[in-house]
């Protein structure tokens, strides 16, 4: 059986930097979420209340919304301009 080192993972360097940043800020709560190959999502929590989970979920949703806006910025701008032109007619 082949052994697997976590340091071989493609996210190892990123995760190490994240953990160092969290330690600098002396965090006492942590949430982890990762999509699994099965289509399910792994979630794990350390010291998180229901309100903490809701706050984090809201921030993730805002990040996703910003990604959609950035990916479709030109289309959104064009739709905005078209709407202004239509309302002036």
Phi and psi restraints in degrees (value plus and minus 20) as a CYANA .aco file:
   2 UNK   PHI     -93.7   -53.7
   2 UNK   PSI     120.0   160.0
   3 UNK   PHI    -109.5   -69.5
   3 UNK   PSI     130.8   170.8
   4 UNK   PHI    -141.5  -101.5
   4 UNK   PSI     106.7   146.7
   5 UNK   PHI    -119.3   -79.3
   5 UNK   PSI     112.2   152.2
   6 UNK   PHI     -78.6   -38.6
   6 UNK   PSI     -49.1    -9.1
   7 UNK   PHI     -87.5   -47.5
   7 UNK   PSI     -34.0     6.0
   8 UNK   PHI    -105.0   -65.0
   8 UNK   PSI     -31.3     8.7
   9 UNK   PHI     -86.1   -46.1
   9 UNK   PSI     124.6   164.6
  10 UNK   PHI     -84.0   -44.0
  10 UNK   PSI     -41.1    -1.1
  11 UNK   PHI    -118.9   -78.9
  11 UNK   PSI     -15.6    24.4
  12 UNK   PHI     -77.7   -37.7
  12 UNK   PSI     -67.7   -27.7
  13 UNK   PHI     -84.3   -44.3
  13 UNK   PSI     -64.9   -24.9
  14 UNK   PHI     -80.0   -40.0
  14 UNK   PSI     -66.6   -26.6
  15 UNK   PHI     -84.2   -44.2
  15 UNK   PSI     -58.3   -18.3
  16 UNK   PHI     -81.4   -41.4
  16 UNK   PSI     -63.0   -23.0
  17 UNK   PHI     -85.1   -45.1
  17 UNK   PSI     -60.9   -20.9
  18 UNK   PHI     -81.4   -41.4
  18 UNK   PSI     -67.6   -27.6
  19 UNK   PHI     -81.9   -41.9
  19 UNK   PSI     -58.4   -18.4
  20 UNK   PHI     -84.5   -44.5
  20 UNK   PSI     -62.3   -22.3
  21 UNK   PHI     -83.7   -43.7
  21 UNK   PSI     -63.1   -23.1
  22 UNK   PHI     -81.8   -41.8
  22 UNK   PSI     -59.8   -19.8
  23 UNK   PHI     -86.5   -46.5
  23 UNK   PSI     -58.5   -18.5
  24 UNK   PHI     -78.5   -38.5
  24 UNK   PSI     -56.4   -16.4
  25 UNK   PHI    -109.4   -69.4
  25 UNK   PSI     -18.6    21.4
  26 UNK   PHI      33.2    73.2
  26 UNK   PSI      30.1    70.1
  27 UNK   PHI     -85.6   -45.6
  27 UNK   PSI     132.3   172.3
  28 UNK   PHI    -144.9  -104.9
  28 UNK   PSI     -17.1    22.9
  29 UNK   PHI    -158.4  -118.4
  29 UNK   PSI     128.4   168.4
  30 UNK   PHI    -174.2  -134.2
  30 UNK   PSI     122.1   162.1
  31 UNK   PHI    -148.7  -108.7
  31 UNK   PSI     120.9   160.9
  32 UNK   PHI    -148.3  -108.3
  32 UNK   PSI     115.7   155.7
  33 UNK   PHI    -160.5  -120.5
  33 UNK   PSI     115.9   155.9
  34 UNK   PHI    -171.2  -131.2
  34 UNK   PSI     112.3   152.3
  35 UNK   PHI     -90.5   -50.5
  35 UNK   PSI     117.2   157.2
  36 UNK   PHI    -118.8   -78.8
  36 UNK   PSI     137.7   177.7
  37 UNK   PHI     -78.1   -38.1
  37 UNK   PSI     -42.0    -2.0
  38 UNK   PHI     -98.4   -58.4
  38 UNK   PSI     -27.7    12.3
  39 UNK   PHI      75.6   115.6
  39 UNK   PSI     -30.0    10.0
  40 UNK   PHI    -100.9   -60.9
  40 UNK   PSI     149.8   189.8
  41 UNK   PHI    -140.4  -100.4
  41 UNK   PSI     105.7   145.7
  42 UNK   PHI    -100.0   -60.0
  42 UNK   PSI     109.2   149.2
  43 UNK   PHI    -149.2  -109.2
  43 UNK   PSI     121.0   161.0
  44 UNK   PHI    -162.5  -122.5
  44 UNK   PSI     124.4   164.4
  45 UNK   PHI    -153.1  -113.1
  45 UNK   PSI     123.3   163.3
  46 UNK   PHI    -149.0  -109.0
  46 UNK   PSI      95.0   135.0
  47 UNK   PHI      46.6    86.6
  47 UNK   PSI       5.3    45.3
  48 UNK   PHI    -120.3   -80.3
  48 UNK   PSI     110.7   150.7
  49 UNK   PHI    -107.1   -67.1
  49 UNK   PSI     153.0   193.0
  50 UNK   PHI     -79.3   -39.3
  50 UNK   PSI     -62.4   -22.4
  51 UNK   PHI     -86.1   -46.1
  51 UNK   PSI     -57.5   -17.5
  52 UNK   PHI     -82.4   -42.4
  52 UNK   PSI     -62.7   -22.7
  53 UNK   PHI     -83.4   -43.4
  53 UNK   PSI     -61.4   -21.4
  54 UNK   PHI     -84.4   -44.4
  54 UNK   PSI     -60.8   -20.8
  55 UNK   PHI     -82.4   -42.4
  55 UNK   PSI     -65.3   -25.3
  56 UNK   PHI     -87.0   -47.0
  56 UNK   PSI     -61.8   -21.8
  57 UNK   PHI     -79.5   -39.5
  57 UNK   PSI     -60.3   -20.3
  58 UNK   PHI     -84.1   -44.1
  58 UNK   PSI     -60.9   -20.9
  59 UNK   PHI     -87.5   -47.5
  59 UNK   PSI     -59.5   -19.5
  60 UNK   PHI     -85.0   -45.0
  60 UNK   PSI     -61.6   -21.6
  61 UNK   PHI     -82.1   -42.1
  61 UNK   PSI     -61.0   -21.0
  62 UNK   PHI     -83.8   -43.8
  62 UNK   PSI     -60.3   -20.3
  63 UNK   PHI     -81.9   -41.9
  63 UNK   PSI     -63.7   -23.7
  64 UNK   PHI     -84.0   -44.0
  64 UNK   PSI     -61.4   -21.4
  65 UNK   PHI     -82.7   -42.7
  65 UNK   PSI     -62.6   -22.6
  66 UNK   PHI     -83.6   -43.6
  66 UNK   PSI     -59.1   -19.1
  67 UNK   PHI     -80.9   -40.9
  67 UNK   PSI     -61.3   -21.3
  68 UNK   PHI     -84.3   -44.3
  68 UNK   PSI     -65.2   -25.2
  69 UNK   PHI     -82.5   -42.5
  69 UNK   PSI     -65.0   -25.0
  70 UNK   PHI     -84.7   -44.7
  70 UNK   PSI     -58.7   -18.7
  71 UNK   PHI     -91.2   -51.2
  71 UNK   PSI     -41.5    -1.5
  72 UNK   PHI    -142.8  -102.8
  72 UNK   PSI       1.7    41.7
  73 UNK   PHI     -74.3   -34.3
  73 UNK   PSI     -66.1   -26.1
  74 UNK   PHI     -86.0   -46.0
  74 UNK   PSI     -60.0   -20.0
  75 UNK   PHI     -85.9   -45.9
  75 UNK   PSI     -59.9   -19.9
  76 UNK   PHI     -84.8   -44.8
  76 UNK   PSI     -64.6   -24.6
  77 UNK   PHI     -81.2   -41.2
  77 UNK   PSI     -63.3   -23.3
  78 UNK   PHI     -84.5   -44.5
  78 UNK   PSI     -62.7   -22.7
  79 UNK   PHI     -82.6   -42.6
  79 UNK   PSI     -59.2   -19.2
  80 UNK   PHI     -81.7   -41.7
  80 UNK   PSI     -68.0   -28.0
  81 UNK   PHI     -84.3   -44.3
  81 UNK   PSI     -60.9   -20.9
  82 UNK   PHI     -82.0   -42.0
  82 UNK   PSI     -60.0   -20.0
  83 UNK   PHI     -85.0   -45.0
  83 UNK   PSI     -60.3   -20.3
  84 UNK   PHI     -84.7   -44.7
  84 UNK   PSI     -64.0   -24.0
  85 UNK   PHI     -82.7   -42.7
  85 UNK   PSI     -62.3   -22.3
  86 UNK   PHI     -84.2   -44.2
  86 UNK   PSI     -56.7   -16.7
  87 UNK   PHI     -95.7   -55.7
  87 UNK   PSI     -40.0     0.0
  88 UNK   PHI    -101.8   -61.8
  88 UNK   PSI     -38.4     1.6
